[in-house]
Structures are given as C-alpha cells and as structure tokens.
C-alpha cells in the first residue's frame, strides 16, 4: 500500500486492456499457467482491467458474475461500452443501444464495477446539441450501483470549452489519451480521472523509460490529491465558469496500446512506485 503521506494505491487504479493476449504468456503470466486462470493471476498483479470485449459484442450476465468471482475483493473492472451506441450519425437515437448495454448484466460485477467508457470514432465531430442529447441518455445507476461515465472523444473538434462545459454539466470524465493519433487534453470534467496511455515501445522492457513511469506515478498522485499535473496539454489554462473542486479523486490509468506486450510491465512499475503490493 502507499504510505500515509500519499493517496492510497487502492484509489489509484492501474492496469491494462483485457487479459487474453498470447504474447503475455511469454513475459507476464507464469510459464504453464492455464488460460482459464489468467484473469485470476492478472487481477492479483494489477488493480484494474479495462474490458474491451464489451465494445464489440454483448456479454451475458453469467460472464460478468464469473469475472466478479475470479478476482480479489478490491479489484475493479472498467468497461468499454457498446459501439452500437457511439458509432452512429445521430447520437440522440442511441437510447435503445444504451439501455441494452446497461441491462446486459453489468450489475453482476457489484462493487467491482468501475467506469464505463463511451468511445467515439476519430471521424465523429462535436455537435453540442446532439452530444448533450446523448449524455442525457446515460443512466446514473444500474441495479442500485452508481455509474460513472467516461467520454473517449477522438476528433479535434472536441477540444473546445463548449465540450468541457457539457461534460462537466453531466459529471462525465474525459479520457486523457496520451497519443499523437488522437486529441490529448487533461482538463478535468468529473470527480475522477481516466487516462489511457498509448506510447509504449517494444524496445524497452517496461515499454517506457523508468523516469517516465515514475513521472506517470507522480501524475496519478497529483490527480488523486485533486491537483493538475504540470506539463500536460490543456484546453483551458484558466477554466471559465464554475468547476467542481475535489479534495481527492479516484484515478484510473491504463497502459492500453502501442507495444501491448509491454503493458503489464509498465502498469506494474507504476503500481510499485505507488506502493501497491501484488496479492497472493
């Protein structure tokens, strides 16, 4: 665990996308580990996993229940929401898709249910009226569990104060995507932070130089304490209007792309910096 001078490592979640990836059987999972036990192992080395399969197809309640039962009590899953809700011309018409996804069994995860990521195509441009209509479709709860929503916007037209105002109005976080391919801005729009880091290199054992991983751990700590890390790109250097101030925040950080085979090592290095100890 983190020291008493720091935000608890349990409140700063660090992980990867998914757990089924063949190259990890050479450099992350123990040799000979049965594939049926990979989630159980990964969830004891990391503190969160982003499930990407939910973006492509509808899962069954039994699958969510199984994932719940195979992981430690303090583990968290974030879920990428169905593409059928976000990959459409008129977002206001996504109500049925949103409802089907939310009702597909998410509540089976219980307290292990983390944020839901709504990812938009890189070609999807910001339309304030239609985007607000979409945000109105997102429920606050499922099965008595509070829901936290994250917008993964990937077109430069979202890099405007008008978008931030909408996200803040509906208390939705915005993905900080550390990438040259997509807009990357660290403006806070909710009382939690969601970062997807995408610059890992296959040439480095942990995907990043040690100093950079230490810096990401420091950024996570700053976010968790309610601050804004220095050196990250922002839309607003001086936010307009009222912005909710938080004395502390939950932070979710995922090494998600680039040289994916290095992602677990990167996540583990950051967790080590934060004082997290793997579970038995």
C-alpha positions as CSV (number, residue, x, y, z in Angstrom):
1,X,0.0,0.0,0.0
2,X,1.0,3.6,-0.4
3,X,2.5,5.5,2.6
4,X,0.3,7.6,4.8
5,X,1.5,10.7,3.0
6,X,0.1,9.6,-0.3
7,X,-3.3,8.8,-1.7
8,X,-4.0,5.1,-1.2
9,X,-2.8,2.9,-4.1
10,X,-6.2,1.3,-4.0
11,X,-7.8,4.6,-5.0
12,X,-5.3,4.9,-7.9
13,X,-6.1,2.0,-10.2
14,X,-3.5,1.0,-12.7
15,X,-4.0,-1.8,-15.3
16,X,-4.2,-2.9,-18.9
17,X,-6.8,-3.7,-21.5
18,X,-8.2,-7.2,-21.2
19,X,-6.3,-10.3,-20.1
20,X,-6.3,-12.6,-23.1
21,X,-3.2,-11.8,-25.2
22,X,-0.9,-14.5,-26.3
23,X,2.4,-12.6,-26.0
24,X,1.8,-12.0,-22.3
25,X,2.3,-15.8,-21.9
26,X,6.0,-15.2,-22.6
27,X,6.6,-12.2,-20.4
28,X,3.8,-11.7,-17.8
29,X,1.9,-14.9,-17.0
30,X,3.9,-17.7,-15.3
31,X,5.0,-20.5,-17.7
32,X,2.4,-23.2,-18.0
33,X,-0.4,-21.2,-16.4
34,X,-3.7,-22.5,-17.6
35,X,-5.5,-19.9,-19.8
36,X,-8.6,-20.3,-17.5
37,X,-6.5,-18.9,-14.7
38,X,-5.1,-15.8,-16.5
39,X,-7.7,-13.4,-15.2
40,X,-7.2,-14.6,-11.6
41,X,-3.4,-14.1,-12.0
42,X,-3.6,-10.7,-13.7
43,X,-6.1,-9.3,-11.2
44,X,-3.6,-10.1,-8.4
45,X,-0.7,-8.3,-10.1
46,X,-2.7,-5.2,-11.2
47,X,-5.5,-3.2,-9.6
48,X,-7.8,-2.8,-12.6
49,X,-8.5,-4.1,-16.1
50,X,-10.4,-2.4,-18.9
51,X,-12.7,-4.9,-20.7
52,X,-12.7,-4.2,-24.4
53,X,-14.8,-7.2,-25.5
54,X,-17.9,-5.4,-24.3
55,X,-17.4,-2.8,-27.1
56,X,-17.7,-5.4,-29.8
57,X,-20.4,-7.8,-28.6
58,X,-23.0,-8.2,-25.9
59,X,-21.9,-10.2,-22.9
60,X,-24.1,-12.4,-20.7
61,X,-24.8,-11.8,-17.0
62,X,-23.1,-15.1,-16.3
63,X,-19.8,-13.7,-17.7
64,X,-19.9,-10.7,-15.5
65,X,-20.7,-12.8,-12.5
66,X,-17.8,-15.2,-13.4
67,X,-15.3,-12.2,-13.7
68,X,-16.5,-11.0,-10.3
69,X,-15.9,-14.3,-8.6
70,X,-12.4,-14.8,-10.1
71,X,-10.9,-11.5,-8.9
72,X,-10.0,-10.1,-5.4
73,X,-12.4,-8.1,-3.4
74,X,-10.7,-4.7,-4.1
75,X,-10.3,-5.2,-7.8
76,X,-12.1,-3.1,-10.4
77,X,-13.2,-3.5,-14.0
78,X,-13.8,-0.6,-16.3
79,X,-16.0,-1.5,-19.3
80,X,-15.8,-0.1,-22.9
81,X,-19.5,0.5,-23.8
82,X,-21.1,-1.0,-26.9
83,X,-20.0,0.5,-30.3
84,X,-23.6,0.4,-31.4
85,X,-24.3,3.3,-29.1
86,X,-21.5,5.6,-30.2
87,X,-20.7,4.7,-33.8
88,X,-23.8,6.4,-35.3
89,X,-24.6,9.6,-37.2
90,X,-27.2,10.7,-34.7
91,X,-26.2,10.1,-31.1
92,X,-29.6,11.2,-29.8
93,X,-31.0,8.0,-31.3
94,X,-28.8,5.7,-29.3
95,X,-31.3,5.1,-26.4
96,X,-32.1,1.5,-27.2
97,X,-28.4,0.6,-27.6
98,X,-27.5,2.3,-24.3
99,X,-30.4,0.6,-22.5
100,X,-29.4,-2.9,-23.8
101,X,-25.8,-2.4,-22.8
102,X,-26.5,-1.2,-19.3
103,X,-29.0,-4.0,-18.8
104,X,-26.7,-6.8,-20.1
105,X,-25.5,-7.8,-16.7
106,X,-23.1,-5.1,-15.5
107,X,-24.7,-5.2,-12.1
108,X,-23.3,-8.7,-11.6
109,X,-19.9,-7.1,-11.0
110,X,-21.2,-5.4,-7.8
111,X,-18.7,-3.1,-6.2
112,X,-16.1,-4.2,-8.8
113,X,-17.9,-2.2,-11.5
114,X,-15.8,0.7,-12.4
115,X,-16.2,3.5,-15.0
116,X,-17.9,2.9,-18.4
117,X,-16.0,4.2,-21.4
118,X,-18.0,5.5,-24.3
119,X,-15.5,5.6,-27.2
120,X,-16.3,7.6,-30.4
121,X,-14.9,7.2,-33.9
122,X,-12.0,9.5,-34.8
123,X,-14.3,10.9,-37.5
124,X,-17.1,11.8,-35.1
125,X,-17.2,15.6,-34.7
126,X,-18.5,17.6,-31.8
127,X,-22.1,18.7,-32.2
128,X,-23.2,20.3,-29.0
129,X,-26.9,19.7,-29.3
130,X,-26.6,16.1,-30.4
131,X,-23.9,15.3,-27.9
132,X,-25.9,16.7,-25.0
133,X,-28.9,14.6,-26.1
134,X,-26.6,11.5,-25.9
135,X,-25.4,12.5,-22.4
136,X,-29.0,12.7,-21.3
137,X,-29.4,9.0,-22.2
138,X,-26.8,7.8,-19.8
139,X,-28.3,6.4,-16.5
140,X,-26.9,7.2,-13.1
141,X,-27.4,3.8,-11.6
142,X,-27.9,0.1,-12.5
143,X,-29.2,-2.4,-10.0
144,X,-28.6,0.1,-7.2
145,X,-25.0,0.6,-8.2
146,X,-23.8,4.2,-9.1
147,X,-22.5,4.5,-12.6
148,X,-19.5,6.6,-13.7
149,X,-19.3,7.6,-17.4
150,X,-16.2,8.5,-19.4
151,X,-16.1,10.1,-22.8
152,X,-13.4,8.9,-25.2
153,X,-13.6,11.6,-27.8
154,X,-11.2,11.3,-30.7
155,X,-11.8,14.3,-33.0
156,X,-10.1,17.6,-32.6
157,X,-13.4,19.5,-32.7
158,X,-14.0,18.3,-29.1
159,X,-11.0,20.4,-27.9
160,X,-13.2,23.4,-27.1
161,X,-14.6,24.9,-23.8
162,X,-18.1,24.1,-25.0
163,X,-17.4,20.4,-24.9
164,X,-15.9,20.7,-21.4
165,X,-18.9,22.6,-20.2
166,X,-21.2,19.8,-21.3
167,X,-19.0,17.0,-19.8
168,X,-18.9,18.9,-16.5
169,X,-22.7,19.6,-16.6
170,X,-23.3,15.8,-16.8
171,X,-20.4,14.9,-14.5
172,X,-18.7,12.7,-17.1
173,X,-15.0,12.3,-17.2
174,X,-13.0,12.7,-20.4
175,X,-10.2,10.2,-21.4
176,X,-6.8,11.7,-21.3
177,X,-5.3,9.9,-24.2
178,X,-1.5,10.2,-24.3
179,X,-1.2,9.7,-28.0
180,X,-0.2,11.5,-31.2
181,X,-3.1,9.9,-33.1
182,X,-5.9,11.4,-31.1
183,X,-6.7,14.7,-29.2
184,X,-4.9,14.7,-25.9
185,X,-6.0,17.1,-23.2
186,X,-6.0,16.7,-19.4
187,X,-8.8,19.2,-18.4
188,X,-10.8,17.7,-15.6
189,X,-14.5,17.2,-16.3
190,X,-15.6,15.0,-13.4
191,X,-14.6,14.0,-9.8
192,X,-12.4,11.1,-11.1
193,X,-9.6,10.8,-13.7
194,X,-9.4,8.3,-16.6
195,X,-6.1,8.0,-18.5
196,X,-5.3,5.6,-21.4
197,X,-1.6,5.7,-22.2
198,X,-0.5,4.6,-25.6
199,X,3.2,5.2,-26.2
200,X,4.8,2.0,-25.0
201,X,7.8,0.8,-27.1
202,X,8.8,-2.8,-27.7
203,X,12.4,-1.8,-27.3
204,X,12.0,-1.2,-23.6
205,X,11.3,-4.0,-21.1
206,X,8.6,-2.0,-19.4
207,X,7.5,-0.1,-22.5
208,X,8.7,3.3,-21.1
209,X,11.9,4.6,-19.6
210,X,11.9,4.3,-15.8
211,X,11.9,8.1,-15.4
212,X,8.7,8.3,-17.5
213,X,7.0,5.6,-15.5
214,X,7.9,7.4,-12.3
215,X,6.5,10.6,-13.7
216,X,3.2,8.9,-14.5
217,X,3.0,7.6,-11.0
218,X,3.6,11.2,-9.8
219,X,0.9,12.5,-12.2
220,X,-1.5,9.9,-10.8
221,X,-0.7,11.0,-7.2
222,X,-1.3,14.7,-8.2
223,X,-4.6,13.8,-9.8
224,X,-5.7,11.8,-6.8
225,X,-4.9,14.7,-4.5
226,X,-7.1,17.0,-6.5
227,X,-4.4,18.7,-8.5
228,X,-3.5,19.1,-12.2
229,X,-0.1,17.6,-13.2
230,X,2.3,20.1,-14.8
231,X,3.3,19.7,-18.4
232,X,0.1,18.0,-19.7
233,X,-1.8,19.7,-22.5
234,X,-5.0,21.6,-21.6
235,X,-7.8,23.3,-23.4
236,X,-8.4,25.8,-20.6
237,X,-5.4,27.2,-18.7
238,X,-8.0,29.2,-16.7
239,X,-11.3,27.3,-16.6
240,X,-14.3,29.5,-17.4
241,X,-17.3,29.3,-15.1
242,X,-17.7,27.1,-12.0
243,X,-15.7,23.9,-11.9
244,X,-16.2,21.4,-9.2
245,X,-13.2,21.3,-6.9
246,X,-12.3,18.0,-5.4
247,X,-10.1,17.4,-2.3
248,X,-9.3,14.0,-3.7
249,X,-10.2,11.9,-6.7
250,X,-10.2,8.3,-7.8
251,X,-7.7,7.7,-10.7
252,X,-7.9,5.1,-13.4
253,X,-4.8,4.6,-15.5
254,X,-4.4,2.0,-18.2
255,X,-1.5,1.1,-20.5
256,X,-3.6,0.3,-23.4
257,X,-1.8,0.4,-26.8
258,X,1.5,0.8,-28.5
259,X,3.6,-2.2,-27.8
260,X,0.9,-4.1,-25.9
261,X,3.2,-6.9,-24.9
262,X,4.9,-4.4,-22.6
263,X,1.7,-3.1,-21.0
264,X,1.7,-5.3,-17.9
265,X,5.3,-4.4,-17.0
266,X,4.5,-0.7,-17.4
267,X,1.4,-1.0,-15.1
268,X,3.3,-3.0,-12.5
269,X,6.2,-0.4,-12.5
270,X,3.7,2.4,-11.8
271,X,2.0,0.4,-9.1
272,X,5.3,-0.3,-7.5
273,X,6.0,3.4,-7.4
274,X,2.7,3.9,-5.7
275,X,3.4,1.3,-3.0
276,X,1.0,-1.4,-4.3
277,X,1.9,-5.0,-3.5
278,X,0.7,-7.9,-5.6
279,X,-1.9,-10.1,-3.8
280,X,-1.5,-13.8,-3.1
